[in-house]
Amino acid sequence: MWTASAHIITAIIGSGVLSLAWSIAQLGWIAGVGALLAFSCITYYTSGLLADCYRYPHPVNGGKRNYTYKAAVRAYLGEKKHKACGFVQFILLSGSAIGYTITASISMRAIRESNCYHKGGHGASCKYSSSWYILGLGITEIFVSQIPNFHKLSWLSIIAAIMSFAYAAIGLGLALVKVISGDGGRTTLSGIEVGMNLTTEDKIWRMFRAIGDMAFACAYSPILIEIADTLRSSPPETNVMKKANAIAVITSTTFYMMCGCLGYAAFGNNAPGNMLTGFGFYEPFWLIDLANLCIVVHLLGAYQVLSQPVFNTVELWAKMRWPESKFVSREYPLSIGDKKFNNFSINLLRVGWRTTFVVVVTVLAMALPFFNDILALLGALAYWPMAVYFPVEMHIAQNKIKRRSIRWLGLEILNFVCFLISIGVACSAIQGLNQGLHTYKPFKF
């Protein structure tokens, strides 16, 4: 239960927490807090439905294991939806790797900028490109991605979860000190106000992007079945996952509410898009550096937790397609001199495919380093299909819920409302990316 909780916390308390002060500033106290609580509640409910789908046809009294999210969809909903799920999961998890690369590089750049401001004063010119940091992260991930399988990531998830608590606590503490000192910004019930610098149209787009950032912060369903597959069969996996879900959602929601609300109280309607890298805080510079270092370590681990299902999908397909190929299936034990590392081996497919994946992610991160817009787009792609649609439809199929019954109507209304929100968020994120591309020069070092 604790390792499963660590996996979930690693995935859920990520880069999204840093944007919550900005998100609440766009929506205001009422809608901002309400939206964050709503997404957390929906995530907890639908994750419980998804946990019941680890085994087919019954979650507790035995049945076939579904080793991946896609396998669960195939068992309950058929081949067509299985392929659709695989496509969405692949795009989403790959996109999350891009988002994590961007966020980690921004934190690395922020460490350099923080030291620059400390030496030269707050008015110093301390602007640097993220491209070198993205490149360095990509090279690091090439090596880390060679970890053979998901089951060997427990230690990485525990370290990453500790890091996520550390930087969230630092951001929380800095915001609290700012509020107590009386330097907090101006807040309103409806958030940032329409005026000379903000049109009604831009306000609406920002609100949708804020909702997308919140949805991304709460989404971890795409890897939930894979996490369940790391558990022993006794006690039943579904029972353990539901406890792990409860621990993770309560923990993350508490942190999110505190960071979002205190961040908004500290900065007001001028809250930066990223609380620890937007330089609402300058001092103590060493503490800000420590927080950003924790972000980098955490996201290095989170990148792997979210990428392993993508890696495994392609590698399993290749093994089924070419079972006799030495390139695909042969493992070469790793040794240095006379010393052999029995727990690690090299596979040519794994090296080639995973390296290619990391290189493509790194190039795309250099081309589109827009923090809030990328998070919003990922939230739109992730939340409705993976966190709501497939869990709801599998639950209906598993329990044979009759069409047009009260329970069926309630589930489908939830489904439809989340779909409409995702459409709005996707449109606003694309609009934001389009604006950013008009002023940004890709691959600038």
C-alpha positions in Angstrom: 0.0 0.0 0.0 2.8 2.4 0.9 4.8 1.8 -2.3 1.6 2.1 -4.3 0.9 5.4 -2.5 4.4 6.6 -3.3 4.0 5.8 -7.0 0.7 7.8 -7.1 2.1 10.7 -5.1 5.1 10.8 -7.4 2.8 11.1 -10.4 0.1 13.4 -8.8 2.2 15.9 -6.8 4.2 17.2 -9.7 4.7 20.3 -11.8 0.9 21.0 -11.5 1.3 22.2 -7.9 3.5 25.1 -9.0 0.7 26.5 -11.2 -2.1 26.4 -8.7 -1.6 29.9 -7.3 -1.9 31.3 -10.8 -4.9 29.1 -11.5 -6.8 30.3 -8.5 -5.9 33.9 -9.4 -7.6 33.4 -12.8 -10.8 31.9 -11.2 -11.0 33.7 -7.8 -11.6 32.3 -4.4 -15.0 30.7 -5.0 -14.6 29.1 -8.4 -10.9 28.3 -7.9 -11.3 26.4 -4.6 -14.5 24.8 -5.9 -12.9 23.6 -9.1 -9.9 22.1 -7.3 -12.1 20.3 -4.8 -14.3 19.0 -7.6 -11.5 17.6 -9.6 -10.0 15.9 -6.5 -13.4 14.3 -5.7 -14.0 13.1 -9.2 -10.4 11.7 -9.4 -10.9 9.8 -6.2 -14.3 8.4 -7.3 -13.3 7.3 -10.8 -9.9 5.9 -9.5 -11.9 3.6 -7.3 -13.9 2.4 -10.3 -10.7 1.9 -12.2 -9.1 -0.1 -9.4 -12.0 -2.5 -9.6 -11.0 -3.2 -13.2 -7.6 -4.7 -12.5 -9.1 -8.1 -12.7 -11.7 -9.4 -15.1 -14.6 -10.1 -14.6 -14.6 -9.7 -10.8 -12.2 -7.4 -8.8 -12.0 -9.6 -5.6 -13.2 -13.1 -6.2 -10.6 -14.0 -8.8 -10.3 -13.6 -12.5 -7.8 -12.7 -15.2 -5.3 -10.0 -14.4 -5.2 -6.9 -16.6 -1.5 -6.0 -16.5 -2.0 -2.6 -18.2 -4.7 0.1 -18.6 -5.2 -0.9 -22.2 -5.7 -4.6 -21.3 -8.4 -3.6 -18.9 -10.2 -1.6 -21.6 -9.9 -4.5 -24.0 -11.4 -7.0 -21.4 -14.4 -4.8 -20.6 -15.0 -2.7 -23.7 -13.6 -4.5 -26.6 -10.9 -4.2 -29.2 -11.9 -0.8 -30.8 -11.9 1.0 -27.5 -8.7 -0.8 -26.5 -6.9 0.7 -29.6 -8.4 4.2 -28.8 -7.3 3.9 -25.2 -3.8 2.9 -26.3 -3.5 5.9 -28.6 -4.7 8.4 -26.0 -2.5 6.9 -23.3 0.6 7.0 -25.6 0.0 10.6 -26.5 -0.8 11.6 -22.9 2.1 10.0 -21.2 4.5 11.2 -24.0 3.1 14.7 -23.5 3.6 14.4 -19.8 7.3 13.6 -20.4 7.5 16.8 -22.4 5.8 18.8 -19.7 8.1 17.4 -17.0 11.1 18.2 -19.1 10.0 21.8 -19.5 9.3 22.2 -15.8 12.5 20.7 -14.6 14.5 22.8 -17.1 12.7 26.0 -15.9 13.7 25.1 -12.3 17.3 24.5 -13.3 17.4 27.9 -15.0 15.7 29.5 -12.0 18.6 28.3 -9.7 21.0 30.2 -11.9 18.7 33.3 -12.1 18.2 33.2 -8.3 21.9 33.4 -7.7 22.2 36.2 -10.3 19.5 38.2 -8.6 21.2 37.7 -5.2 24.5 39.0 -6.4 23.3 41.8 -8.8 20.0 42.9 -7.1 16.4 42.4 -8.0 16.8 44.8 -11.0 19.6 42.9 -12.6 19.3 41.4 -16.0 19.2 37.7 -15.2 17.4 36.1 -18.2 18.7 32.8 -19.6 17.6 30.3 -22.1 16.2 26.9 -21.0 17.5 25.0 -24.0 20.8 23.9 -22.5 19.0 22.6 -19.4 16.5 20.7 -21.5 19.4 19.1 -23.4 21.1 18.1 -20.2 17.9 16.6 -18.8 17.4 14.7 -22.0 20.9 13.2 -21.8 20.3 12.2 -18.2 17.0 10.6 -19.0 18.6 8.5 -21.8 20.6 6.7 -19.1 17.9 6.5 -16.4 15.3 5.2 -18.9 17.3 2.0 -19.3 15.9 0.7 -16.0 14.4 -2.6 -17.2 10.9 -2.5 -15.8 8.3 -0.7 -13.7 8.7 -3.0 -10.6 12.3 -1.7 -10.1 11.1 1.9 -9.7 9.9 1.7 -6.1 13.0 3.3 -4.7 12.9 6.0 -7.3 9.3 6.8 -6.5 9.9 7.0 -2.8 12.8 9.5 -3.4 10.7 11.5 -5.8 7.7 11.6 -3.4 10.0 13.0 -0.6 11.3 15.6 -3.1 7.7 16.6 -4.0 6.8 17.1 -0.3 10.0 19.1 0.2 9.5 21.7 -2.6 5.7 22.0 -1.9 6.5 22.6 1.8 9.1 25.2 0.9 6.7 27.0 -1.4 4.0 26.8 1.2 6.3 28.2 3.9 7.5 31.1 1.8 3.9 32.0 0.8 2.8 31.8 4.5 5.6 34.1 5.6 4.7 36.6 2.9 1.0 36.6 4.0 1.9 36.9 7.7 4.3 39.8 7.1 1.4 41.8 5.5 3.0 41.8 2.0 0.3 39.8 0.4 -1.3 40.8 -2.9 -4.8 41.9 -3.6 -7.3 39.1 -4.0 -10.9 39.0 -5.2 -13.8 36.6 -5.2 -13.8 36.4 -9.0 -10.0 36.5 -9.6 -8.1 38.7 -11.9 -10.3 41.5 -13.2 -11.1 42.7 -16.7 -9.5 46.1 -17.4 -7.0 47.9 -19.5 -4.5 45.0 -19.6 -7.0 42.2 -19.8 -10.0 41.8 -22.2 -13.1 39.7 -21.5 -12.0 37.2 -24.1 -8.5 36.8 -22.6 -10.1 36.4 -19.2 -12.2 33.5 -20.4 -9.3 31.8 -22.2 -7.2 32.1 -19.0 -10.0 30.6 -16.9 -10.1 27.6 -19.1 -6.4 27.2 -19.0 -6.5 27.5 -15.2 -9.1 24.7 -15.1 -6.8 22.6 -17.4 -3.8 23.1 -15.0 -6.0 21.9 -12.1 -7.1 18.9 -14.1 -3.5 18.0 -15.0 -2.5 18.4 -11.3 -5.2 15.8 -10.3 -4.7 13.3 -13.1 -2.8 10.0 -12.5 -5.3 7.5 -13.8 -3.3 6.5 -16.9 -0.8 4.6 -14.8 -3.1 3.3 -12.1 -3.5 -0.2 -13.5 0.3 -0.5 -14.0 0.7 0.5 -10.3 -1.8 -2.1 -9.3 0.2 -4.7 -11.1 3.2 -4.1 -8.7 1.1 -5.4 -5.8 0.8 -8.9 -4.4 -2.4 -10.8 -5.0 -3.2 -11.0 -1.2 -4.9 -9.0 0.1 -6.8 -8.3 -3.2 -5.2 -5.6 -5.3 -8.4 -3.5 -5.6 -8.6 -3.2 -1.8 -5.0 -2.1 -1.5 -5.3 0.4 -4.4 -8.4 2.0 -2.9 -6.5 2.6 0.3 -3.5 3.9 -1.7 -5.9 6.1 -3.7 -7.4 7.6 -0.5 -4.0 8.3 1.0 -2.7 9.9 -2.2 -5.7 12.0 -3.0 -6.2 13.3 0.6 -2.4 14.1 0.8 -2.3 15.8 -2.6 -5.5 17.7 -2.2 -4.3 19.1 1.2 -1.1 20.2 -0.3 -2.9 21.6 -3.4 -5.3 23.6 -1.3 -2.6 25.0 0.9 -0.2 25.9 -1.9 -2.9 27.3 -4.2 -4.7 29.3 -1.6 -1.7 30.6 0.3 0.1 31.3 -3.0 -2.9 33.3 -4.2 -3.1 35.1 -0.8 0.7 35.9 -1.1 0.7 37.2 -4.7 -2.9 38.1 -5.3 -4.1 38.6 -8.8 -0.5 39.0 -10.0 0.4 35.4 -9.1 3.2 34.1 -11.4 2.5 31.1 -13.6 5.1 29.1 -11.6 5.3 29.9 -7.9 8.9 29.0 -7.4 10.4 30.1 -10.7 8.3 33.3 -11.4 10.4 35.2 -8.8 7.6 36.3 -6.5 10.3 35.1 -4.0 13.9 36.3 -4.1 15.1 35.6 -0.6 16.4 33.5 1.0 17.9 32.6 -2.3 19.5 29.3 -1.0 16.1 28.0 0.1 14.6 28.8 -3.4 17.6 27.0 -5.0 16.9 24.0 -2.7 13.2 23.9 -3.7 14.1 24.0 -7.4 16.7 21.3 -7.0 14.0 19.1 -5.3 11.7 19.8 -8.3 14.4 18.6 -10.7 15.1 15.4 -8.7 11.3 14.7 -8.4 10.6 15.2 -12.1 13.5 13.0 -13.1 11.7 10.2 -11.2 8.2 11.2 -12.3 9.3 11.2 -16.0 10.2 7.5 -15.6 7.1 6.5 -13.7 5.0 8.0 -16.5 7.2 6.8 -19.4 7.5 3.2 -18.4 4.0 2.2 -19.6 4.9 3.8 -23.0 8.3 1.9 -23.1 6.6 -1.4 -22.2 3.8 -1.1 -24.7 6.2 -0.8 -27.7 8.6 -3.5 -26.3 5.8 -6.0 -25.7 4.4 -5.4 -29.2 7.8 -5.9 -30.7 8.3 -9.2 -28.8 5.0 -10.5 -30.0 5.7 -9.3 -33.6 9.3 -10.7 -33.8 9.6 -13.3 -31.1 12.7 -14.9 -32.7 14.7 -11.7 -33.2 17.8 -11.4 -31.1 17.6 -7.6 -31.5 14.2 -7.7 -29.8 14.6 -10.4 -27.1 18.2 -11.1 -26.3 19.6 -9.7 -23.0 23.3 -8.9 -22.6 24.4 -9.0 -19.0 26.1 -5.8 -17.9 29.7 -6.2 -16.6 32.6 -3.9 -16.0 35.9 -5.9 -16.1 35.4 -9.0 -14.0 32.5 -7.6 -12.1 29.0 -8.6 -13.3 25.8 -6.7 -12.5 23.2 -9.5 -12.3 20.2 -7.2 -11.8 20.9 -5.2 -15.0 21.3 -6.2 -18.6 21.4 -4.5 -22.0 18.8 -5.1 -24.7 19.3 -3.5 -28.1 15.6 -2.8 -28.7 15.3 -1.2 -25.2 18.4 1.0 -25.8 17.4 2.1 -29.3 13.7 2.7 -28.7 14.0 4.4 -25.3 16.8 6.6 -26.5 14.7 7.6 -29.6 11.8 8.4 -27.3 13.8 10.6 -25.0 15.4 12.4 -28.0 12.0 13.2 -29.6 10.6 14.4 -26.2 13.7 16.6 -25.7 13.4 18.2 -29.2 9.7 18.9 -28.7 10.3 20.4 -25.2 12.8 22.8 -26.8 10.3 23.8 -29.5 7.4 24.4 -27.1 8.7 25.5 -23.6 5.4 27.1 -22.5 4.7 26.0 -18.9 1.0 26.8 -18.2 -0.2 26.2 -21.8 1.4 22.8 -22.0 0.0 21.8 -18.6 -3.5 22.9 -19.7 -3.3 21.0 -22.9 -2.2 17.8 -21.0 -5.0 18.3 -18.6 -7.5 18.4 -21.4 -6.0 15.3 -23.0 -5.7 13.4 -19.8 -8.6 14.1 -17.6 -11.7 13.3 -19.5 -10.7 10.1 -21.5 -8.4 8.5 -19.0 -9.7 9.7 -15.6 -13.5 9.7 -16.4 -14.7 8.2 -19.7 -12.9 4.8 -19.7 -13.3 4.1 -15.9 -17.1 5.0 -16.1 -17.7 2.9 -19.1 -15.8 -0.1 -17.7 -17.7 0.3 -14.4 -21.0 0.2 -16.3 -20.0 -2.9 -18.3 -18.6 -4.7 -15.2 -21.7 -4.1 -13.1 -24.1 -4.5 -16.0 -25.8 -1.2 -15.1 -29.0 -0.8 -17.2 -29.3 2.0 -19.7 -31.4 4.9 -18.7 -31.5 3.8 -15.0 -30.8 6.6 -12.4 -27.3 5.3 -11.8 -26.5 5.1 -15.5 -27.8 8.7 -16.1 -25.7 10.0 -13.2 -22.5 8.4 -14.5 -23.2 9.6 -18.1 -23.9 13.2 -17.0 -20.5 13.2 -15.1 -19.0 11.9 -18.3 -20.6 14.5 -20.6 -19.8 17.5 -18.3 -16.1 16.5 -18.1 -16.0 16.1 -21.9 -17.4 19.7 -22.4 -14.8 21.1 -20.0 -12.0 19.2 -21.7 -13.0 20.7 -25.1 -13.0 24.2 -23.7 -9.6 23.7 -22.0 -8.0 22.2 -25.2 -9.2 25.2 -27.2 -7.8 27.7 -24.7 -4.5 25.8 -24.5 -4.1 25.8 -28.3 -4.9 29.5 -28.3 -2.2 30.2 -25.7 0.4 28.1 -27.5 -0.4 30.0 -30.7 0.2 33.3 -28.9 3.4 32.1 -27.5 4.8 30.9 -30.8 4.4 34.4 -32.2 7.0 35.8 -29.9 9.3 32.7 -29.0 12.2 31.6 -31.1 12.5 27.8 -30.9 15.9 26.1 -30.1 17.5 29.3 -28.8 20.6 28.7 -26.8 
